[in-house]
Amino acid sequence: MDNTYNYSLGAKEVQETILVLNLSVAQIDLSITEGDNSVNTLIDSFTYMSQHIEQIQAASQKLIDTTDQGSDELESHRSQLLNETGELSGKMQQAIIAFQFYDKLSQRLSHVSRGLSGLAEIVSHEMRVKSPEEWDAFKQNVRKGTTMREEEELFELIFDQQIPAEDAIEIMKDRMRQRMHEHEEEEEIEFF
């Protein structure tokens, strides 16, 4: 028994497919725009706060330098100020790293959007959809658009090795967890 299915989409199904692809592209693009606006506001706020923390640290040090160094109470206040500003600075660094992850997400969604647009373009033309050359050119264009290591690896797993999407996702999750673990170990090493 032959398990291959031979089917073709009619004009109505192709039109519906194109509409769904275009809707997906529009939703992704709008989400990226909304996210960019929010993140840009947050980045400006954190930059502003970071500058002021540095000014507070400098003012605290200047205050200590110009007053009596012998006061235990003054030293306690200085220590508390430096500790608090140090903790704030650390939290802000964590937020900046989170913004970098958002930037990566935004880039990926942008690449997905371009891929879906290209797919809609091929599917919308009867001659192009049946052309192996068009599909090869489309895949190469998608591959050229992969700017991150994980995107390239995912492309290779799905297109080159023809691993099912669910399996490819799990492989990539494992690889990413391993890389994060290796990165954490590298940060723990101290050089004297």
N, C-alpha and C positions, 0 to 999 in steps of 0.2 A: 504494500500500500504506500503510495507516494504522499509524504506529509508536507510537501511544498504547496503553497497556495498561490494560485495565479489570479490576481485580481487587479483591476485598474480603477482609478477614480474617474467618475464622470465629471462633466463641467461644473455641475452644481456642487459636488463634493470638493472639487478643487477651489471653487470660490469660497466655500465655507472654511476650508483649511487656511486659505490666505487671510480671511477676516480674523480668524483666531490668532494666527501668527502676528498680524498687524496689531491686534489688541494687546497681545503679550509684549510686543516691542514697546508700545505706547505706555503700558503699565510700568515696565522696567525703567524706561526713560524718565517718567514722572517721579517714580520712587527715588531714583538717583538724584534728580533735581531737588526734591524736597529734603532728602538726606544731606546733600551738599550744603544747602542753605542752613540747616540746623547745625551741622558740624562746623561750618565756617564761623557761626556765631559763638559756638563753644570754644573753638580755637582762639578766637579774639579775646574771649573772657579769660581763658586760662593764661594767655600771653600777658594780659593786663595784670592778673593776679600774681603771676610769677615775677614780673618786674617790681611789683610792690613788695613782695616778700623779700626780694633782694635788697630793696631800699630799707625795709624794717631791720634786716640783719645788719646792714651797714650802719644804720642809725644806732642800733643797740650797741654795736662795737664802739662807735664813736663816743657814745654816752659813757661807757665803761672807761674808755681811754682818758676822758677828761675829768673823771671824778675820782674820789679816793679809792684806791685799789684795796684798801684794808678792810672794807666793810663786808661782813659775811652776808648780810641781807642783800646788798647790792649784787654780790656774786651769785646768790641764789636766784635773783630776778633775771640776771643775765643768762644764767644757765637755763632757766625755764623758757626765756624768750628764744634762745638759740635752739632748744629742743623742739618747741612748738613750730617754729619756722622750718626747721629741718623736716619734721613730720609732714607739714603742709607741702613742702617742696617734693618730698617722696611721693605723696598722693598725686600731685600734679604730673609727675613723671609717668606714673601708672596711667593716668588719663591720656597723656600724649601717646603712649603706646597703644591704647585702645583706639585713638583716632587713626593711627597708622593701620590698624586692622580694618577699620571702616574704609579707609582709602583703598585697601586691597579688595575688599568686597565690592566697592563701587567700580573698580576697574574690571573685575570679573563680570559684573552685571552688564557693564558697557560692552564687553566682548560678546556676551550671550545675546544682547540686543542686536549687535551687528550681524551675528551668525543667523539669527532668526529672520532679520531683514533680507539677508542674502538668500536664505531658503525660500522665503515668500516670493522673491524675485524669480528664482528658477522655476518654482512650481506654477507660477502664473503664466508661463509661456509653454505651450504644448511642445514646441520643437526643443526647447532647452531642457525640459524635464526628461526627455527621452535620450538625451545626449550624454554618453559616458564622459566625454571630454569636459562638458559643462560641470558635471558632478566632481570630476577630478580637480578642475580649476577652483570650484567652490571649496572643496576640502583643503586645498593648498592655501587658499585665502584665509580660511578659518585658522589653519595651522600658523600662518604668518602673524595672525592677530594674537596668538598666545604669547604673552610677555612674562608670565610667571612660570616658575619651575613646575608647580603643581598642575597648571593648565596643560603644559606640554606633556607631562607624564600621563595625565588623564586622556588626552588625545591619543597618545600612543597605545594605551591600554584598550581603548574602545575601537579606534579605527585600525591601527596596525595589528594588534593582537586579537581583535574582535572578541574581547571579553565583555559579557553582558554588563550593562550599566550598574546594576546593583552590586555586582562583584567588584567592578572597577572602583566604585565609591568606597567599599570596605577596604580594598587594598590601599587606596589613597589615604583613608582615615588612619590606617595602621602606620603608613609611612610618615604622615604628619605628626602623629603621636610620638613616634620614634625620634623624629627630628627635634621636637620640642624637648624631649627628655635629654637628648644629646646637648642641646643648647643650654639647658639648665645645669648640666654637669660642667660645661665649659665655664659658666658664670661662677660656679662654686670654687674654681681653682684660683688660689691667690698666689701672686708672685711677690717675693721679698727682695 
